[in-house]
């Protein structure tokens, strides 16, 4: 597992009851780390790729079955999560946060609960 992802998740200081949204979950590596820290909280992830959603669900099948995690295909710009609010919202390597940071932040902020926190990291994948 990537130290980069582990370090990022650790920096979030996940609490057992946190409500967490991940934008761009990819294969679900961060989801596994986050869900292992949740007890009464919840985890929702969106990704624009059905292939990535399928991989993340497979990787986190136990958390999905336990009702802790849910994965849905949606693009950040078009996602409709209703009036849900999250204590922590994270996005790792989501290009919109690099190319259009103000727009991406505004889109993500609509789901933050009062006193919620947005965590963003962007770097280019190795070998690109």
Secondary structure, 3 states (H helix, E strand, C coil): CCHHHHHHHHHCCCCCCCEEEEECCCCCHHHHHHHCCCCCCEEEEEECCHHHHHHHHHHCHHHHHCCCEEEEECCCCCCCCCCCCEEEEEEECCHHHHHCHHHHHHHHHCCEEEEEEEEEECCCCCCC
